[in-house]
Amino acid sequence: MVSKIPVFDLAEWASASPQRRAGTAAELDAALRQTGLFLLRGHQVPPELTDRMRQQGRDFFDLPVDAKQKYGVSRPYDNGWRGLGALQASAVDGVESAPDLHEAYHMGPTHRSGDADFDTLYYPGNKWPAELPGLRLTATDYTGHMTRVAHEILEVLAAVLSVDRDFFTSRSARATWTQNVNWYPALETVGEVREGQMRVGPHTDFGTLSLLDRQPGLGGLEVWNEEDGWFAPAFEPGTLVVNLGDLMNLWTDGRWRALRHRVLAPPSSAPQEELVSLVFFFEADPDAVIQPLAAPAGGGGLMKPVVAGESILEKVGVTLTLTD
């Protein structure tokens, strides 16, 4: 029997009694200690906006290669297009494997610090395709909701840990984040799959939390914990998958797990299956010092503090397999 992944409702939490909140917090805490994720209802992201974001993002990948190259990334932490095979997610763990079988289009925040060198490093500009004039407005609306949801979840997580409500959000007012549209092409598009090759290899995310709007598939998401090994989490239409990343694992001094996960290879049993995932990677203010929490909020892992932005940049660079 695989671990139960809780479904958390933001709208219910807002009006819940202290007793109900305590029970919900205990359920979340247990899941985050064991696996590192939960499903999110009540997030108030309009379904029509999500559908539009997925479709317009998917339209980008139908552009000719020479058109997509105009919007290609130019350095490790950058926005724009990464082509098929440009990333190897498992490399951050020192695992050598074939490059990942997906294309990605990245978008980021528009806030700036005023320091040109700092902003170039941590707040790269967006590259909006002229061929898809509606994408910029759609993405701006969608990522506005994702940022709101991320902050609301961080307040919930602070409550679970019994720390100040703004413990995380006060260090995330100028957070770096990346919104990905990930296209997982069908087997008939990518051709032969190399041994061990996946749409995304096993990895943990680098930031505080990630918000995933996924499509179910045979070559879909799998997650890992010690008790169950690899397993496919339940899919519930309209929910977001919320998973924790390395910064949150460190911030809680090992109390909560950064989710280890992967996306399986395109299946031979369904050679036409393609999927599009919308993934919002939320981090923290790039100059924030992530100091592990002391017990009882922290897990007693004796982890060392890091500067958020420096930690992210180091890990992103390791995952690249090509010079863009």
C-alpha positions, 0 to 999 in steps of 0.5 A, a space after each residue: 500500500 503506497 503512502 496517502 498523499 493528502 489533498 489540502 483545500 486553501 479555501 477550507 483552511 481560511 475558515 477552519 476552526 482551530 481544531 480543524 486546522 490542527 488536524 490538517 496541519 498534522 496531516 500535512 506535516 506527516 506527508 511532508 516528512 515522509 514524501 514531500 508533496 500534497 495536492 492543492 484544492 481551493 487555489 482559485 486559479 481560473 480553469 479557463 486561464 490554466 487551459 489558455 496557458 497550456 494551449 498557448 505554451 504548447 503553441 510555442 513548441 510548434 514554431 519552427 526551430 529557427 524561430 524558437 532559437 531566437 528565444 533560446 537561453 543564453 546562460 544557465 539561469 535564464 529565461 527562454 527556450 531550451 531544446 530537446 536534450 538540453 537538460 539532464 535533471 539527475 546530474 545535480 545528484 552526480 548521476 550520469 544518464 542520457 539527456 532528458 526528453 523534453 523541451 521547455 520554455 521559461 518565464 520569470 519575474 519582472 521586479 528588479 533591485 536597481 543593481 544592474 549586475 545583480 538583476 542580470 544575474 538573478 532577474 533575467 529578462 523574459 523573451 516573448 515570442 512575437 509569433 504568439 502575441 497573446 502569450 505574454 498577457 496570459 503568462 502574466 495573469 497566470 504567474 500572478 496567480 502562481 505567486 499568490 498561491 505560493 505565498 499563501 502556501 508559505 503562510 500555511 507552512 509557517 502555521 504548521 511549523 508554529 513560526 511567525 506567519 510571515 517567516 517565509 514570505 518576509 524573505 520572499 517579497 523579491 523572490 526569484 521564480 521560474 514558470 516552465 511550460 514543459 512539452 513532453 513529445 510523443 515517442 513517434 516524435 523523439 524516436 528511439 529512447 536510450 537506455 535509462 532515458 526519461 522525460 525528466 530524470 530523478 531529481 529534487 527541485 532547488 527552491 522552496 516549493 513548486 506548483 505543478 499543473 499536470 496532465 496524466 499519462 503513462 509516461 507521467 510523474 512518479 515520486 519516491 520515498 523510503 517506504 514505497 520506493 517509486 510510485 505514481 501519485 493520485 491525479 485529481 483534475 483541477 488540483 495543483 501538485 505542491 512539492 517541496 524543494 531543497 531550500 525548504 528541506 534545508 530551512 526546516 533542517 531536514 524535518 521536511 523532505 525535498 520531493 524526489 521525483 521523475 517523469 517517465 519515458 514516452 511509452 511504447 504502448 502509447 507512441 502518440 502520447 504527449 503531455 504538457 506540464 505547467 511548473 512554477 518553481 518558487 525560490 526566495 529573495 536571492 540575497 536571503 540567508 536560509 538559516 536552518 530552523 532550530 528544534 522544535 520547528 527544525 528537524 535537528 539535521 545540523 545543516 549549514 546555511 546558504 544564500 538562496 540565490 547562490 545555491 540555486 545558480 550552482 545547481 542550475 548550472 550542473 543540470 545543463 548538458 549543452 551550451 545554449 
